[in-house]
Amino acid sequence: MKHKSAATIRRIEANDYAGWNQLYAAYAAFYAVAQTQTMRDQVWQWIHQSAPLVYALVAVDEKGHLVGILHYRTFVRPLAASMGAYVDDIFVMPEARGQGIAAQLIKAVVAIGQRSEWSVIRWMTAEDNQRARACYDRIAEHTHWQTYQIPL
């Protein structure tokens, strides 16, 4: 059994580009998503523009290497008259898994949400991603809502 993580969770910084790029490409490959460098550069721009469309947290190991990422964005909840956050991407490098890093990343978003007075944080994962689901089942509620989409 691996020891608990010694990773540091923090907001992404401009000098994290190379490590983030590697992590995000690995995340796309994990889900078999055809993602180009141009697509990753677009997301990087969204993260770093003056009014970000998406926010990013990173997990940094004791050697200073990025080993995990989490992207989230806020949304309004008209029925609840409140704000929430949607986590789009959570990824931990395979060699760093089993150390609680995904849970650390999620807990960091929870802390941001508590300070920001959000009413909920949501995300989804693939039904067959058993390892991630085991982590999420320990820290979040599995809801009864179903996801729908219309590809455009």
Contacts in CASP RR format, 6 or more apart in sequence:
PFRMAT RR
TARGET T0000
AUTHOR 0000-0000-0000
METHOD contacts of the structure
MODEL  1
MKHKSAATIRRIEANDYAGWNQLYAAYAAFYAVAQTQTMRDQVWQWIHQS
APLVYALVAVDEKGHLVGILHYRTFVRPLAASMGAYVDDIFVMPEARGQG
IAAQLIKAVVAIGQRSEWSVIRWMTAEDNQRARACYDRIAEHTHWQTYQI
PL
2 98 0 8 1.000
2 99 0 8 1.000
3 99 0 8 1.000
4 99 0 8 1.000
4 100 0 8 1.000
5 59 0 8 1.000
5 96 0 8 1.000
5 99 0 8 1.000
5 100 0 8 1.000
5 101 0 8 1.000
5 104 0 8 1.000
6 61 0 8 1.000
6 62 0 8 1.000
6 99 0 8 1.000
7 59 0 8 1.000
7 60 0 8 1.000
7 61 0 8 1.000
7 67 0 8 1.000
7 68 0 8 1.000
7 96 0 8 1.000
7 99 0 8 1.000
7 101 0 8 1.000
7 104 0 8 1.000
8 59 0 8 1.000
8 60 0 8 1.000
9 57 0 8 1.000
9 58 0 8 1.000
9 59 0 8 1.000
9 60 0 8 1.000
9 104 0 8 1.000
9 105 0 8 1.000
9 107 0 8 1.000
9 108 0 8 1.000
10 57 0 8 1.000
10 58 0 8 1.000
10 60 0 8 1.000
11 55 0 8 1.000
11 56 0 8 1.000
11 57 0 8 1.000
11 58 0 8 1.000
12 20 0 8 1.000
12 47 0 8 1.000
12 56 0 8 1.000
12 57 0 8 1.000
12 58 0 8 1.000
12 69 0 8 1.000
14 48 0 8 1.000
16 58 0 8 1.000
16 66 0 8 1.000
17 44 0 8 1.000
19 65 0 8 1.000
19 66 0 8 1.000
20 44 0 8 1.000
20 56 0 8 1.000
20 58 0 8 1.000
20 66 0 8 1.000
20 69 0 8 1.000
21 37 0 8 1.000
21 40 0 8 1.000
21 44 0 8 1.000
22 66 0 8 1.000
23 58 0 8 1.000
23 66 0 8 1.000
23 67 0 8 1.000
23 68 0 8 1.000
23 69 0 8 1.000
23 91 0 8 1.000
23 93 0 8 1.000
24 35 0 8 1.000
24 40 0 8 1.000
24 43 0 8 1.000
24 69 0 8 1.000
24 89 0 8 1.000
24 91 0 8 1.000
25 35 0 8 1.000
25 40 0 8 1.000
26 91 0 8 1.000
26 93 0 8 1.000
27 69 0 8 1.000
27 89 0 8 1.000
27 91 0 8 1.000
28 34 0 8 1.000
28 35 0 8 1.000
30 91 0 8 1.000
31 126 0 8 1.000
43 54 0 8 1.000
43 71 0 8 1.000
46 52 0 8 1.000
46 53 0 8 1.000
46 54 0 8 1.000
47 53 0 8 1.000
47 54 0 8 1.000
47 55 0 8 1.000
47 56 0 8 1.000
47 71 0 8 1.000
53 73 0 8 1.000
54 71 0 8 1.000
54 72 0 8 1.000
54 73 0 8 1.000
54 88 0 8 1.000
55 71 0 8 1.000
55 72 0 8 1.000
55 73 0 8 1.000
56 69 0 8 1.000
56 70 0 8 1.000
56 71 0 8 1.000
56 72 0 8 1.000
57 69 0 8 1.000
57 70 0 8 1.000
57 72 0 8 1.000
57 105 0 8 1.000
57 108 0 8 1.000
57 109 0 8 1.000
58 66 0 8 1.000
58 68 0 8 1.000
58 69 0 8 1.000
58 70 0 8 1.000
59 66 0 8 1.000
59 67 0 8 1.000
59 68 0 8 1.000
59 69 0 8 1.000
59 92 0 8 1.000
59 96 0 8 1.000
59 101 0 8 1.000
59 104 0 8 1.000
59 105 0 8 1.000
60 66 0 8 1.000
60 67 0 8 1.000
61 67 0 8 1.000
61 96 0 8 1.000
67 92 0 8 1.000
67 93 0 8 1.000
67 95 0 8 1.000
67 96 0 8 1.000
67 101 0 8 1.000
68 91 0 8 1.000
68 92 0 8 1.000
68 93 0 8 1.000
68 96 0 8 1.000
68 101 0 8 1.000
68 105 0 8 1.000
69 89 0 8 1.000
69 90 0 8 1.000
69 91 0 8 1.000
69 105 0 8 1.000
70 87 0 8 1.000
70 89 0 8 1.000
70 90 0 8 1.000
70 91 0 8 1.000
70 105 0 8 1.000
70 106 0 8 1.000
70 108 0 8 1.000
70 109 0 8 1.000
71 87 0 8 1.000
71 88 0 8 1.000
71 89 0 8 1.000
72 85 0 8 1.000
72 86 0 8 1.000
72 87 0 8 1.000
72 88 0 8 1.000
72 109 0 8 1.000
72 121 0 8 1.000
73 85 0 8 1.000
73 86 0 8 1.000
73 88 0 8 1.000
74 83 0 8 1.000
74 84 0 8 1.000
74 85 0 8 1.000
74 86 0 8 1.000
74 116 0 8 1.000
74 118 0 8 1.000
75 83 0 8 1.000
75 84 0 8 1.000
75 85 0 8 1.000
75 86 0 8 1.000
76 82 0 8 1.000
76 83 0 8 1.000
76 84 0 8 1.000
77 83 0 8 1.000
77 84 0 8 1.000
77 119 0 8 1.000
77 120 0 8 1.000
80 119 0 8 1.000
80 120 0 8 1.000
82 117 0 8 1.000
82 118 0 8 1.000
82 119 0 8 1.000
82 120 0 8 1.000
83 116 0 8 1.000
83 117 0 8 1.000
83 118 0 8 1.000
83 119 0 8 1.000
84 113 0 8 1.000
84 118 0 8 1.000
84 119 0 8 1.000
84 120 0 8 1.000
84 121 0 8 1.000
84 122 0 8 1.000
85 109 0 8 1.000
85 112 0 8 1.000
85 113 0 8 1.000
85 118 0 8 1.000
85 120 0 8 1.000
85 121 0 8 1.000
85 122 0 8 1.000
86 121 0 8 1.000
86 122 0 8 1.000
86 123 0 8 1.000
87 106 0 8 1.000
87 109 0 8 1.000
87 121 0 8 1.000
87 122 0 8 1.000
87 123 0 8 1.000
88 123 0 8 1.000
90 102 0 8 1.000
90 105 0 8 1.000
90 106 0 8 1.000
90 123 0 8 1.000
90 125 0 8 1.000
90 132 0 8 1.000
92 101 0 8 1.000
92 102 0 8 1.000
92 105 0 8 1.000
97 131 0 8 1.000
100 135 0 8 1.000
102 132 0 8 1.000
102 135 0 8 1.000
103 135 0 8 1.000
103 138 0 8 1.000
103 139 0 8 1.000
106 121 0 8 1.000
106 136 0 8 1.000
106 139 0 8 1.000
106 140 0 8 1.000
107 139 0 8 1.000
109 121 0 8 1.000
110 121 0 8 1.000
113 121 0 8 1.000
121 140 0 8 1.000
123 136 0 8 1.000
124 147 0 8 1.000
125 132 0 8 1.000
125 133 0 8 1.000
125 136 0 8 1.000
126 132 0 8 1.000
136 142 0 8 1.000
END
